[in-house]
Amino acid sequence: MRAGSPGTKTAGQWVSAGETEEAEEVEKTEEAEETEESAGRVVDAAMSEVLKLD
């Protein structure tokens, strides 16, 4: 970002720094949720395998 500019230019539109930070936060939250879902599937699969051993 240039000194004195109102924000960053994205796809031909100026975006304020606050909006950019908010979008990054949303993206991080979505990635965390996907990681959590993936981990849950791994745990479910592992528990399934453990139960088969009984």
mmCIF entry with sequence, helices, sheets and N, C-alpha, C, O atoms, coordinates in Angstrom:
data_MODEL
# 
_entry.id   MODEL 
# 
_entity.id                         1 
_entity.type                       polymer 
_entity.pdbx_number_of_molecules   1 
# 
_entity_poly.entity_id                      1 
_entity_poly.type                           'polypeptide(L)' 
_entity_poly.nstd_linkage                   no 
_entity_poly.nstd_monomer                   no 
_entity_poly.pdbx_seq_one_letter_code       MRAGSPGTKTAGQWVSAGETEEAEEVEKTEEAEETEESAGRVVDAAMSEVLKLD 
_entity_poly.pdbx_seq_one_letter_code_can   MRAGSPGTKTAGQWVSAGETEEAEEVEKTEEAEETEESAGRVVDAAMSEVLKLD 
_entity_poly.pdbx_strand_id                 A 
# 
loop_
_entity_poly_seq.entity_id 
_entity_poly_seq.num 
_entity_poly_seq.mon_id 
_entity_poly_seq.hetero 
1 1  MET n 
1 2  ARG n 
1 3  ALA n 
1 4  GLY n 
1 5  SER n 
1 6  PRO n 
1 7  GLY n 
1 8  THR n 
1 9  LYS n 
1 10 THR n 
1 11 ALA n 
1 12 GLY n 
1 13 GLN n 
1 14 TRP n 
1 15 VAL n 
1 16 SER n 
1 17 ALA n 
1 18 GLY n 
1 19 GLU n 
1 20 THR n 
1 21 GLU n 
1 22 GLU n 
1 23 ALA n 
1 24 GLU n 
1 25 GLU n 
1 26 VAL n 
1 27 GLU n 
1 28 LYS n 
1 29 THR n 
1 30 GLU n 
1 31 GLU n 
1 32 ALA n 
1 33 GLU n 
1 34 GLU n 
1 35 THR n 
1 36 GLU n 
1 37 GLU n 
1 38 SER n 
1 39 ALA n 
1 40 GLY n 
1 41 ARG n 
1 42 VAL n 
1 43 VAL n 
1 44 ASP n 
1 45 ALA n 
1 46 ALA n 
1 47 MET n 
1 48 SER n 
1 49 GLU n 
1 50 VAL n 
1 51 LEU n 
1 52 LYS n 
1 53 LEU n 
1 54 ASP n 
# 
_struct_asym.id          A 
_struct_asym.entity_id   1 
# 
_struct_conf.conf_type_id            HELX_P 
_struct_conf.id                      HELX_P1 
_struct_conf.pdbx_PDB_helix_id       AA1 
_struct_conf.beg_label_comp_id       ALA 
_struct_conf.beg_label_asym_id       A 
_struct_conf.beg_label_seq_id        17 
_struct_conf.pdbx_beg_PDB_ins_code   ? 
_struct_conf.end_label_comp_id       LEU 
_struct_conf.end_label_asym_id       A 
_struct_conf.end_label_seq_id        53 
_struct_conf.pdbx_end_PDB_ins_code   ? 
_struct_conf.beg_auth_comp_id        ALA 
_struct_conf.beg_auth_asym_id        A 
_struct_conf.beg_auth_seq_id         17 
_struct_conf.end_auth_comp_id        LEU 
_struct_conf.end_auth_asym_id        A 
_struct_conf.end_auth_seq_id         53 
_struct_conf.pdbx_PDB_helix_class    1 
_struct_conf.details                 ? 
_struct_conf.pdbx_PDB_helix_length   37 
# 
_struct_conf_type.id          HELX_P 
_struct_conf_type.criteria    ? 
_struct_conf_type.reference   ? 
# 
_struct_sheet.id               AA1 
_struct_sheet.type             ? 
_struct_sheet.number_strands   2 
_struct_sheet.details          ? 
# 
_struct_sheet_order.sheet_id     AA1 
_struct_sheet_order.range_id_1   1 
_struct_sheet_order.range_id_2   2 
_struct_sheet_order.offset       ? 
_struct_sheet_order.sense        anti-parallel 
# 
loop_
_struct_sheet_range.sheet_id 
_struct_sheet_range.id 
_struct_sheet_range.beg_label_comp_id 
_struct_sheet_range.beg_label_asym_id 
_struct_sheet_range.beg_label_seq_id 
_struct_sheet_range.pdbx_beg_PDB_ins_code 
_struct_sheet_range.end_label_comp_id 
_struct_sheet_range.end_label_asym_id 
_struct_sheet_range.end_label_seq_id 
_struct_sheet_range.pdbx_end_PDB_ins_code 
_struct_sheet_range.beg_auth_comp_id 
_struct_sheet_range.beg_auth_asym_id 
_struct_sheet_range.beg_auth_seq_id 
_struct_sheet_range.end_auth_comp_id 
_struct_sheet_range.end_auth_asym_id 
_struct_sheet_range.end_auth_seq_id 
AA1 1 GLY A 7  ? THR A 10 ? GLY A 7  THR A 10 
AA1 2 GLN A 13 ? SER A 16 ? GLN A 13 SER A 16 
# 
loop_
_atom_site.group_PDB 
_atom_site.id 
_atom_site.type_symbol 
_atom_site.label_atom_id 
_atom_site.label_alt_id 
_atom_site.label_comp_id 
_atom_site.label_asym_id 
_atom_site.label_entity_id 
_atom_site.label_seq_id 
_atom_site.pdbx_PDB_ins_code 
_atom_site.Cartn_x 
_atom_site.Cartn_y 
_atom_site.Cartn_z 
_atom_site.occupancy 
_atom_site.B_iso_or_equiv 
_atom_site.pdbx_formal_charge 
_atom_site.auth_seq_id 
_atom_site.auth_comp_id 
_atom_site.auth_asym_id 
_atom_site.auth_atom_id 
_atom_site.pdbx_PDB_model_num 
ATOM 1   N N  . MET A 1 1  ? 0.852   -1.167  0.000  1.00 0.00 ? 1  MET A N  1 
ATOM 2   C CA . MET A 1 1  ? 0.000   0.000   0.000  1.00 0.00 ? 1  MET A CA 1 
ATOM 3   C C  . MET A 1 1  ? 0.904   1.238   0.000  1.00 0.00 ? 1  MET A C  1 
ATOM 4   O O  . MET A 1 1  ? 1.871   1.313   0.758  1.00 0.00 ? 1  MET A O  1 
ATOM 5   N N  . ARG A 1 2  ? 0.582   2.182   -0.840 1.00 0.00 ? 2  ARG A N  1 
ATOM 6   C CA . ARG A 1 2  ? 1.357   3.421   -0.927 1.00 0.00 ? 2  ARG A CA 1 
ATOM 7   C C  . ARG A 1 2  ? 1.041   4.312   0.270  1.00 0.00 ? 2  ARG A C  1 
ATOM 8   O O  . ARG A 1 2  ? -0.067  4.295   0.807  1.00 0.00 ? 2  ARG A O  1 
ATOM 9   N N  . ALA A 1 3  ? 2.031   5.080   0.667  1.00 0.00 ? 3  ALA A N  1 
ATOM 10  C CA . ALA A 1 3  ? 1.797   6.045   1.745  1.00 0.00 ? 3  ALA A CA 1 
ATOM 11  C C  . ALA A 1 3  ? 0.743   7.042   1.289  1.00 0.00 ? 3  ALA A C  1 
ATOM 12  O O  . ALA A 1 3  ? 0.827   7.573   0.181  1.00 0.00 ? 3  ALA A O  1 
ATOM 13  N N  . GLY A 1 4  ? -0.227  7.294   2.117  1.00 0.00 ? 4  GLY A N  1 
ATOM 14  C CA . GLY A 1 4  ? -1.272  8.255   1.792  1.00 0.00 ? 4  GLY A CA 1 
ATOM 15  C C  . GLY A 1 4  ? -2.433  7.678   1.020  1.00 0.00 ? 4  GLY A C  1 
ATOM 16  O O  . GLY A 1 4  ? -3.399  8.393   0.755  1.00 0.00 ? 4  GLY A O  1 
ATOM 17  N N  . SER A 1 5  ? -2.379  6.414   0.648  1.00 0.00 ? 5  SER A N  1 
ATOM 18  C CA . SER A 1 5  ? -3.504  5.830   -0.081 1.00 0.00 ? 5  SER A CA 1 
ATOM 19  C C  . SER A 1 5  ? -4.584  5.396   0.914  1.00 0.00 ? 5  SER A C  1 
ATOM 20  O O  . SER A 1 5  ? -4.269  5.063   2.057  1.00 0.00 ? 5  SER A O  1 
ATOM 21  N N  . PRO A 1 6  ? -5.843  5.395   0.495  1.00 0.00 ? 6  PRO A N  1 
ATOM 22  C CA . PRO A 1 6  ? -6.937  5.070   1.418  1.00 0.00 ? 6  PRO A CA 1 
ATOM 23  C C  . PRO A 1 6  ? -7.028  3.593   1.764  1.00 0.00 ? 6  PRO A C  1 
ATOM 24  O O  . PRO A 1 6  ? -7.731  3.227   2.706  1.00 0.00 ? 6  PRO A O  1 
ATOM 25  N N  . GLY A 1 7  ? -6.351  2.759   1.046  1.00 0.00 ? 7  GLY A N  1 
ATOM 26  C CA . GLY A 1 7  ? -6.416  1.320   1.300  1.00 0.00 ? 7  GLY A CA 1 
ATOM 27  C C  . GLY A 1 7  ? -5.662  0.588   0.218  1.00 0.00 ? 7  GLY A C  1 
ATOM 28  O O  . GLY A 1 7  ? -4.699  1.118   -0.337 1.00 0.00 ? 7  GLY A O  1 
ATOM 29  N N  . THR A 1 8  ? -6.079  -0.605  -0.086 1.00 0.00 ? 8  THR A N  1 
ATOM 30  C CA . THR A 1 8  ? -5.440  -1.372  -1.140 1.00 0.00 ? 8  THR A CA 1 
ATOM 31  C C  . THR A 1 8  ? -6.407  -1.515  -2.299 1.00 0.00 ? 8  THR A C  1 
ATOM 32  O O  . THR A 1 8  ? -7.625  -1.478  -2.122 1.00 0.00 ? 8  THR A O  1 
ATOM 33  N N  . LYS A 1 9  ? -5.849  -1.679  -3.479 1.00 0.00 ? 9  LYS A N  1 
ATOM 34  C CA . LYS A 1 9  ? -6.689  -1.818  -4.666 1.00 0.00 ? 9  LYS A CA 1 
ATOM 35  C C  . LYS A 1 9  ? -6.831  -3.307  -4.969 1.00 0.00 ? 9  LYS A C  1 
ATOM 36  O O  . LYS A 1 9  ? -5.838  -4.007  -5.168 1.00 0.00 ? 9  LYS A O  1 
ATOM 37  N N  . THR A 1 10 ? -8.059  -3.776  -5.002 1.00 0.00 ? 10 THR A N  1 
ATOM 38  C CA . THR A 1 10 ? -8.342  -5.178  -5.249 1.00 0.00 ? 10 THR A CA 1 
ATOM 39  C C  . THR A 1 10 ? -9.351  -5.276  -6.380 1.00 0.00 ? 10 THR A C  1 
ATOM 40  O O  . THR A 1 10 ? -10.433 -4.695  -6.298 1.00 0.00 ? 10 THR A O  1 
ATOM 41  N N  . ALA A 1 11 ? -9.011  -5.998  -7.422 1.00 0.00 ? 11 ALA A N  1 
ATOM 42  C CA . ALA A 1 11 ? -9.902  -6.203  -8.573 1.00 0.00 ? 11 ALA A CA 1 
ATOM 43  C C  . ALA A 1 11 ? -10.474 -4.884  -9.085 1.00 0.00 ? 11 ALA A C  1 
ATOM 44  O O  . ALA A 1 11 ? -11.656 -4.788  -9.415 1.00 0.00 ? 11 ALA A O  1 
ATOM 45  N N  . GLY A 1 12 ? -9.612  -3.872  -9.143 1.00 0.00 ? 12 GLY A N  1 
ATOM 46  C CA . GLY A 1 12 ? -10.033 -2.600  -9.698 1.00 0.00 ? 12 GLY A CA 1 
ATOM 47  C C  . GLY A 1 12 ? -10.800 -1.707  -8.752 1.00 0.00 ? 12 GLY A C  1 
ATOM 48  O O  . GLY A 1 12 ? -11.249 -0.635  -9.158 1.00 0.00 ? 12 GLY A O  1 
ATOM 49  N N  . GLN A 1 13 ? -10.967 -2.110  -7.499 1.00 0.00 ? 13 GLN A N  1 
ATOM 50  C CA . GLN A 1 13 ? -11.717 -1.299  -6.537 1.00 0.00 ? 13 GLN A CA 1 
ATOM 51  C C  . GLN A 1 13 ? -10.835 -1.011  -5.328 1.00 0.00 ? 13 GLN A C  1 
ATOM 52  O O  . GLN A 1 13 ? -10.055 -1.858  -4.893 1.00 0.00 ? 13 GLN A O  1 
ATOM 53  N N  . TRP A 1 14 ? -10.972 0.193   -4.798 1.00 0.00 ? 14 TRP A N  1 
ATOM 54  C CA . TRP A 1 14 ? -10.231 0.526   -3.585 1.00 0.00 ? 14 TRP A CA 1 
ATOM 55  C C  . TRP A 1 14 ? -10.952 -0.067  -2.382 1.00 0.00 ? 14 TRP A C  1 
ATOM 56  O O  . TRP A 1 14 ? -12.169 0.059   -2.242 1.00 0.00 ? 14 TRP A O  1 
ATOM 57  N N  . VAL A 1 15 ? -10.182 -0.714  -1.521 1.00 0.00 ? 15 VAL A N  1 
ATOM 58  C CA . VAL A 1 15 ? -10.738 -1.332  -0.318 1.00 0.00 ? 15 VAL A CA 1 
ATOM 59  C C  . VAL A 1 15 ? -10.038 -0.695  0.872  1.00 0.00 ? 15 VAL A C  1 
ATOM 60  O O  . VAL A 1 15 ? -8.812  -0.589  0.892  1.00 0.00 ? 15 VAL A O  1 
ATOM 61  N N  . SER A 1 16 ? -10.802 -0.277  1.851  1.00 0.00 ? 16 SER A N  1 
ATOM 62  C CA . SER A 1 16 ? -10.192 0.348   3.031  1.00 0.00 ? 16 SER A CA 1 
ATOM 63  C C  . SER A 1 16 ? -9.395  -0.692  3.811  1.00 0.00 ? 16 SER A C  1 
ATOM 64  O O  . SER A 1 16 ? -9.657  -1.892  3.724  1.00 0.00 ? 16 SER A O  1 
ATOM 65  N N  . ALA A 1 17 ? -8.436  -0.216  4.560  1.00 0.00 ? 17 ALA A N  1 
ATOM 66  C CA . ALA A 1 17 ? -7.602  -1.125  5.356  1.00 0.00 ? 17 ALA A CA 1 
ATOM 67  C C  . ALA A 1 17 ? -8.456  -1.943  6.321  1.00 0.00 ? 17 ALA A C  1 
ATOM 68  O O  . ALA A 1 17 ? -8.174  -3.121  6.539  1.00 0.00 ? 17 ALA A O  1 
ATOM 69  N N  . GLY A 1 18 ? -9.496  -1.339  6.904  1.00 0.00 ? 18 GLY A N  1 
ATOM 70  C CA . GLY A 1 18 ? -10.369 -2.062  7.830  1.00 0.00 ? 18 GLY A CA 1 
ATOM 71  C C  . GLY A 1 18 ? -11.089 -3.205  7.154  1.00 0.00 ? 18 GLY A C  1 
ATOM 72  O O  . GLY A 1 18 ? -11.217 -4.286  7.729  1.00 0.00 ? 18 GLY A O  1 
ATOM 73  N N  . GLU A 1 19 ? -11.568 -2.978  5.928  1.00 0.00 ? 19 GLU A N  1 
ATOM 74  C CA . GLU A 1 19 ? -12.260 -4.040  5.193  1.00 0.00 ? 19 GLU A CA 1 
ATOM 75  C C  . GLU A 1 19 ? -11.293 -5.166  4.843  1.00 0.00 ? 19 GLU A C  1 
ATOM 76  O O  . GLU A 1 19 ? -11.666 -6.339  4.870  1.00 0.00 ? 19 GLU A O  1 
ATOM 77  N N  . THR A 1 20 ? -10.052 -4.811  4.515  1.00 0.00 ? 20 THR A N  1 
ATOM 78  C CA . THR A 1 20 ? -9.048  -5.826  4.191  1.00 0.00 ? 20 THR A CA 1 
ATOM 79  C C  . THR A 1 20 ? -8.774  -6.704  5.405  1.00 0.00 ? 20 THR A C  1 
ATOM 80  O O  . THR A 1 20 ? -8.711  -7.928  5.292  1.00 0.00 ? 20 THR A O  1 
ATOM 81  N N  . GLU A 1 21 ? -8.609  -6.068  6.579  1.00 0.00 ? 21 GLU A N  1 
ATOM 82  C CA . GLU A 1 21 ? -8.367  -6.833  7.800  1.00 0.00 ? 21 GLU A CA 1 
ATOM 83  C C  . GLU A 1 21 ? -9.549  -7.737  8.123  1.00 0.00 ? 21 GLU A C  1 
ATOM 84  O O  . GLU A 1 21 ? -9.360  -8.879  8.544  1.00 0.00 ? 21 GLU A O  1 
ATOM 85  N N  . GLU A 1 22 ? -10.758 -7.239  7.931  1.00 0.00 ? 22 GLU A N  1 
ATOM 86  C CA . GLU A 1 22 ? -11.957 -8.036  8.208  1.00 0.00 ? 22 GLU A CA 1 
ATOM 87  C C  . GLU A 1 22 ? -12.014 -9.246  7.278  1.00 0.00 ? 22 GLU A C  1 
ATOM 88  O O  . GLU A 1 22 ? -12.331 -10.351 7.718  1.00 0.00 ? 22 GLU A O  1 
ATOM 89  N N  . ALA A 1 23 ? -11.711 -9.045  6.002  1.00 0.00 ? 23 ALA A N  1 
ATOM 90  C CA . ALA A 1 23 ? -11.724 -10.149 5.035  1.00 0.00 ? 23 ALA A CA 1 
ATOM 91  C C  . ALA A 1 23 ? -10.676 -11.189 5.390  1.00 0.00 ? 23 ALA A C  1 
ATOM 92  O O  . ALA A 1 23 ? -10.923 -12.388 5.262  1.00 0.00 ? 23 ALA A O  1 
ATOM 93  N N  . GLU A 1 24 ? -9.506  -10.742 5.836  1.00 0.00 ? 24 GLU A N  1 
ATOM 94  C CA . GLU A 1 24 ? -8.459  -11.684 6.240  1.00 0.00 ? 24 GLU A CA 1 
ATOM 95  C C  . GLU A 1 24 ? -8.897  -12.482 7.464  1.00 0.00 ? 24 GLU A C  1 
ATOM 96  O O  . GLU A 1 24 ? -8.627  -13.680 7.555  1.00 0.00 ? 24 GLU A O  1 
ATOM 97  N N  . GLU A 1 25 ? -9.571  -11.825 8.402  1.00 0.00 ? 25 GLU A N  1 
ATOM 98  C CA . GLU A 1 25 ? -10.048 -12.499 9.612  1.00 0.00 ? 25 GLU A CA 1 
ATOM 99  C C  . GLU A 1 25 ? -11.102 -13.557 9.258  1.00 0.00 ? 25 GLU A C  1 
ATOM 100 O O  . GLU A 1 25 ? -11.083 -14.660 9.804  1.00 0.00 ? 25 GLU A O  1 
ATOM 101 N N  . VAL A 1 26 ? -12.014 -13.219 8.348  1.00 0.00 ? 26 VAL A N  1 
ATOM 102 C CA . VAL A 1 26 ? -13.038 -14.170 7.902  1.00 0.00 ? 26 VAL A CA 1 
ATOM 103 C C  . VAL A 1 26 ? -12.369 -15.373 7.251  1.00 0.00 ? 26 VAL A C  1 
ATOM 104 O O  . VAL A 1 26 ? -12.760 -16.514 7.498  1.00 0.00 ? 26 VAL A O  1 
ATOM 105 N N  . GLU A 1 27 ? -11.355 -15.118 6.417  1.00 0.00 ? 27 GLU A N  1 
ATOM 106 C CA . GLU A 1 27 ? -10.650 -16.209 5.738  1.00 0.00 ? 27 GLU A CA 1 
ATOM 107 C C  . GLU A 1 27 ? -9.962  -17.114 6.754  1.00 0.00 ? 27 GLU A C  1 
ATOM 108 O O  . GLU A 1 27 ? -10.013 -18.337 6.628  1.00 0.00 ? 27 GLU A O  1 
ATOM 109 N N  . LYS A 1 28 ? -9.321  -16.523 7.758  1.00 0.00 ? 28 LYS A N  1 
ATOM 110 C CA . LYS A 1 28 ? -8.654  -17.323 8.795  1.00 0.00 ? 28 LYS A CA 1 
ATOM 111 C C  . LYS A 1 28 ? -9.676  -18.166 9.559  1.00 0.00 ? 28 LYS A C  1 
ATOM 112 O O  . LYS A 1 28 ? -9.411  -19.326 9.873  1.00 0.00 ? 28 LYS A O  1 
ATOM 113 N N  . THR A 1 29 ? -10.834 -17.590 9.858  1.00 0.00 ? 29 THR A N  1 
ATOM 114 C CA . THR A 1 29 ? -11.887 -18.314 10.579 1.00 0.00 ? 29 THR A CA 1 
ATOM 115 C C  . THR A 1 29 ? -12.386 -19.489 9.750  1.00 0.00 ? 29 THR A C  1 
ATOM 116 O O  . THR A 1 29 ? -12.584 -20.582 10.280 1.00 0.00 ? 29 THR A O  1 
ATOM 117 N N  . GLU A 1 30 ? -12.592 -19.272 8.453  1.00 0.00 ? 30 GLU A N  1 
ATOM 118 C CA . GLU A 1 30 ? -13.062 -20.347 7.576  1.00 0.00 ? 30 GLU A CA 1 
ATOM 119 C C  . GLU A 1 30 ? -12.020 -21.459 7.494  1.00 0.00 ? 30 GLU A C  1 
ATOM 120 O O  . GLU A 1 30 ? -12.374 -22.637 7.516  1.00 0.00 ? 30 GLU A O  1 
ATOM 121 N N  . GLU A 1 31 ? -10.733 -21.098 7.399  1.00 0.00 ? 31 GLU A N  1 
ATOM 122 C CA . GLU A 1 31 ? -9.672  -22.107 7.354  1.00 0.00 ? 31 GLU A CA 1 
ATOM 123 C C  . GLU A 1 31 ? -9.626  -22.896 8.657  1.00 0.00 ? 31 GLU A C  1 
ATOM 124 O O  . GLU A 1 31 ? -9.417  -24.109 8.640  1.00 0.00 ? 31 GLU A O  1 
ATOM 125 N N  . ALA A 1 32 ? -9.819  -22.223 9.776  1.00 0.00 ? 32 ALA A N  1 
ATOM 126 C CA . ALA A 1 32 ? -9.811  -22.901 11.078 1.00 0.00 ? 32 ALA A CA 1 
ATOM 127 C C  . ALA A 1 32 ? -10.972 -23.873 11.177 1.00 0.00 ? 32 ALA A C  1 
ATOM 128 O O  . ALA A 1 32 ? -10.819 -24.980 11.693 1.00 0.00 ? 32 ALA A O  1 
ATOM 129 N N  . GLU A 1 33 ? -12.137 -23.462 10.684 1.00 0.00 ? 33 GLU A N  1 
ATOM 130 C CA . GLU A 1 33 ? -13.308 -24.348 10.718 1.00 0.00 ? 33 GLU A CA 1 
ATOM 131 C C  . GLU A 1 33 ? -13.080 -25.574 9.840  1.00 0.00 ? 33 GLU A C  1 
ATOM 132 O O  . GLU A 1 33 ? -13.452 -26.684 10.220 1.00 0.00 ? 33 GLU A O  1 
ATOM 133 N N  . GLU A 1 34 ? -12.471 -25.383 8.665  1.00 0.00 ? 34 GLU A N  1 
ATOM 134 C CA . GLU A 1 34 ? -12.185 -26.519 7.788  1.00 0.00 ? 34 GLU A CA 1 
ATOM 135 C C  . GLU A 1 34 ? -11.194 -27.468 8.445  1.00 0.00 ? 34 GLU A C  1 
ATOM 136 O O  . GLU A 1 34 ? -11.339 -28.687 8.351  1.00 0.00 ? 34 GLU A O  1 
ATOM 137 N N  . THR A 1 35 ? -10.180 -26.907 9.112  1.00 0.00 ? 35 THR A N  1 
ATOM 138 C CA . THR A 1 35 ? -9.190  -27.737 9.806  1.00 0.00 ? 35 THR A CA 1 
ATOM 139 C C  . THR A 1 35 ? -9.858  -28.522 10.928 1.00 0.00 ? 35 THR A C  1 
ATOM 140 O O  . THR A 1 35 ? -9.570  -29.703 11.123 1.00 0.00 ? 35 THR A O  1 
ATOM 141 N N  . GLU A 1 36 ? -10.747 -27.868 11.661 1.00 0.00 ? 36 GLU A N  1 
ATOM 142 C CA . GLU A 1 36 ? -11.457 -28.522 12.758 1.00 0.00 ? 36 GLU A CA 1 
ATOM 143 C C  . GLU A 1 36 ? -12.329 -29.662 12.232 1.00 0.00 ? 36 GLU A C  1 
ATOM 144 O O  . GLU A 1 36 ? -12.369 -30.740 12.825 1.00 0.00 ? 36 GLU A O  1 
ATOM 145 N N  . GLU A 1 37 ? -13.026 -29.426 11.120 1.00 0.00 ? 37 GLU A N  1 
ATOM 146 C CA . GLU A 1 37 ? -13.865 -30.475 10.528 1.00 0.00 ? 37 GLU A CA 1 
ATOM 147 C C  . GLU A 1 37 ? -13.009 -31.650 10.071 1.00 0.00 ? 37 GLU A C  1 
ATOM 148 O O  . GLU A 1 37 ? -13.375 -32.806 10.280 1.00 0.00 ? 37 GLU A O  1 
ATOM 149 N N  . SER A 1 38 ? -11.871 -31.355 9.449  1.00 0.00 ? 38 SER A N  1 
ATOM 150 C CA . SER A 1 38 ? -10.970 -32.402 8.981  1.00 0.00 ? 38 SER A CA 1 
ATOM 151 C C  . SER A 1 38 ? -10.447 -33.214 10.166 1.00 0.00 ? 38 SER A C  1 
ATOM 152 O O  . SER A 1 38 ? -10.397 -34.443 10.107 1.00 0.00 ? 38 SER A O  1 
ATOM 153 N N  . ALA A 1 39 ? -10.059 -32.526 11.237 1.00 0.00 ? 39 ALA A N  1 
ATOM 154 C CA . ALA A 1 39 ? -9.566  -33.218 12.430 1.00 0.00 ? 39 ALA A CA 1 
ATOM 155 C C  . ALA A 1 39 ? -10.661 -34.100 13.020 1.00 0.00 ? 39 ALA A C  1 
ATOM 156 O O  . ALA A 1 39 ? -10.398 -35.212 13.477 1.00 0.00 ? 39 ALA A O  1 
ATOM 157 N N  . GLY A 1 40 ? -11.881 -33.596 13.005 1.00 0.00 ? 40 GLY A N  1 
ATOM 158 C CA . GLY A 1 40 ? -12.999 -34.392 13.518 1.00 0.00 ? 40 GLY A CA 1 
ATOM 159 C C  . GLY A 1 40 ? -13.189 -35.671 12.722 1.00 0.00 ? 40 GLY A C  1 
ATOM 160 O O  . GLY A 1 40 ? -13.482 -36.722 13.293 1.00 0.00 ? 40 GLY A O  1 
ATOM 161 N N  . ARG A 1 41 ? -13.023 -35.591 11.405 1.00 0.00 ? 41 ARG A N  1 
ATOM 162 C CA . ARG A 1 41 ? -13.155 -36.793 10.568 1.00 0.00 ? 41 ARG A CA 1 
ATOM 163 C C  . ARG A 1 41 ? -12.042 -37.785 10.866 1.00 0.00 ? 41 ARG A C  1 
ATOM 164 O O  . ARG A 1 41 ? -12.273 -38.994 10.877 1.00 0.00 ? 41 ARG A O  1 
ATOM 165 N N  . VAL A 1 42 ? -10.828 -37.280 11.110 1.00 0.00 ? 42 VAL A N  1 
ATOM 166 C CA . VAL A 1 42 ? -9.705  -38.158 11.438 1.00 0.00 ? 42 VAL A CA 1 
ATOM 167 C C  . VAL A 1 42 ? -9.960  -38.868 12.763 1.00 0.00 ? 42 VAL A C  1 
ATOM 168 O O  . VAL A 1 42 ? -9.724  -40.070 12.885 1.00 0.00 ? 42 VAL A O  1 
ATOM 169 N N  . VAL A 1 43 ? -10.441 -38.125 13.752 1.00 0.00 ? 43 VAL A N  1 
ATOM 170 C CA . VAL A 1 43 ? -10.740 -38.714 15.057 1.00 0.00 ? 43 VAL A CA 1 
ATOM 171 C C  . VAL A 1 43 ? -11.847 -39.752 14.921 1.00 0.00 ? 43 VAL A C  1 
ATOM 172 O O  . VAL A 1 43 ? -11.755 -40.828 15.512 1.00 0.00 ? 43 VAL A O  1 
ATOM 173 N N  . ASP A 1 44 ? -12.886 -39.449 14.156 1.00 0.00 ? 44 ASP A N  1 
ATOM 174 C CA . ASP A 1 44 ? -13.978 -40.404 13.956 1.00 0.00 ? 44 ASP A CA 1 
ATOM 175 C C  . ASP A 1 44 ? -13.464 -41.685 13.310 1.00 0.00 ? 44 ASP A C  1 
ATOM 176 O O  . ASP A 1 44 ? -13.843 -42.783 13.720 1.00 0.00 ? 44 ASP A O  1 
ATOM 177 N N  . ALA A 1 45 ? -12.610 -41.552 12.310 1.00 0.00 ? 45 ALA A N  1 
ATOM 178 C CA . ALA A 1 45 ? -12.062 -42.725 11.632 1.00 0.00 ? 45 ALA A CA 1 
ATOM 179 C C  . ALA A 1 45 ? -11.191 -43.539 12.589 1.00 0.00 ? 45 ALA A C  1 
ATOM 180 O O  . ALA A 1 45 ? -11.245 -44.769 12.586 1.00 0.00 ? 45 ALA A O  1 
ATOM 181 N N  . ALA A 1 46 ? -10.400 -42.865 13.397 1.00 0.00 ? 46 ALA A N  1 
ATOM 182 C CA . ALA A 1 46 ? -9.543  -43.559 14.357 1.00 0.00 ? 46 ALA A CA 1 
ATOM 183 C C  . ALA A 1 46 ? -10.382 -44.288 15.394 1.00 0.00 ? 46 ALA A C  1 
ATOM 184 O O  . ALA A 1 46 ? -10.085 -45.433 15.734 1.00 0.00 ? 46 ALA A O  1 
ATOM 185 N N  . MET A 1 47 ? -11.416 -43.647 15.895 1.00 0.00 ? 47 MET A N  1 
ATOM 186 C CA . MET A 1 47 ? -12.291 -44.298 16.882 1.00 0.00 ? 47 MET A CA 1 
ATOM 187 C C  . MET A 1 47 ? -12.980 -45.509 16.268 1.00 0.00 ? 47 MET A C  1 
ATOM 188 O O  . MET A 1 47 ? -13.165 -46.527 16.935 1.00 0.00 ? 47 MET A O  1 
ATOM 189 N N  . SER A 1 48 ? -13.355 -45.401 15.019 1.00 0.00 ? 48 SER A N  1 
ATOM 190 C CA . SER A 1 48 ? -13.984 -46.515 14.328 1.00 0.00 ? 48 SER A CA 1 
ATOM 191 C C  . SER A 1 48 ? -13.026 -47.706 14.268 1.00 0.00 ? 48 SER A C  1 
ATOM 192 O O  . SER A 1 48 ? -13.424 -48.848 14.496 1.00 0.00 ? 48 SER A O  1 
ATOM 193 N N  . GLU A 1 49 ? -11.762 -47.422 13.957 1.00 0.00 ? 49 GLU A N  1 
ATOM 194 C CA . GLU A 1 49 ? -10.757 -48.488 13.896 1.00 0.00 ? 49 GLU A CA 1 
ATOM 195 C C  . GLU A 1 49 ? -10.526 -49.102 15.278 1.00 0.00 ? 49 GLU A C  1 
ATOM 196 O O  . GLU A 1 49 ? -10.372 -50.317 15.398 1.00 0.00 ? 49 GLU A O  1 
ATOM 197 N N  . VAL A 1 50 ? -10.501 -48.278 16.305 1.00 0.00 ? 50 VAL A N  1 
ATOM 198 C CA . VAL A 1 50 ? -10.305 -48.779 17.673 1.00 0.00 ? 50 VAL A CA 1 
ATOM 199 C C  . VAL A 1 50 ? -11.461 -49.689 18.052 1.00 0.00 ? 50 VAL A C  1 
ATOM 200 O O  . VAL A 1 50 ? -11.250 -50.742 18.654 1.00 0.00 ? 50 VAL A O  1 
ATOM 201 N N  . LEU A 1 51 ? -12.668 -49.297 17.708 1.00 0.00 ? 51 LEU A N  1 
ATOM 202 C CA . LEU A 1 51 ? -13.834 -50.108 18.058 1.00 0.00 ? 51 LEU A CA 1 
ATOM 203 C C  . LEU A 1 51 ? -13.825 -51.445 17.320 1.00 0.00 ? 51 LEU A C  1 
ATOM 204 O O  . LEU A 1 51 ? -14.336 -52.439 17.837 1.00 0.00 ? 51 LEU A O  1 
ATOM 205 N N  . LYS A 1 52 ? -13.253 -51.478 16.123 1.00 0.00 ? 52 LYS A N  1 
ATOM 206 C CA . LYS A 1 52 ? -13.155 -52.742 15.379 1.00 0.00 ? 52 LYS A CA 1 
ATOM 207 C C  . LYS A 1 52 ? -12.222 -53.721 16.074 1.00 0.00 ? 52 LYS A C  1 
ATOM 208 O O  . LYS A 1 52 ? -12.375 -54.934 15.924 1.00 0.00 ? 52 LYS A O  1 
ATOM 209 N N  . LEU A 1 53 ? -11.250 -53.208 16.838 1.00 0.00 ? 53 LEU A N  1 
ATOM 210 C CA . LEU A 1 53 ? -10.288 -54.075 17.513 1.00 0.00 ? 53 LEU A CA 1 
ATOM 211 C C  . LEU A 1 53 ? -10.894 -54.809 18.702 1.00 0.00 ? 53 LEU A C  1 
ATOM 212 O O  . LEU A 1 53 ? -10.399 -55.860 19.107 1.00 0.00 ? 53 LEU A O  1 
ATOM 213 N N  . ASP A 1 54 ? -11.958 -54.257 19.255 1.00 0.00 ? 54 ASP A N  1 
ATOM 214 C CA . ASP A 1 54 ? -12.578 -54.878 20.440 1.00 0.00 ? 54 ASP A CA 1 
ATOM 215 C C  . ASP A 1 54 ? -13.213 -56.198 20.132 1.00 0.00 ? 54 ASP A C  1 
ATOM 216 O O  . ASP A 1 54 ? -13.772 -56.837 21.024 1.00 0.00 ? 54 ASP A O  1 
# 
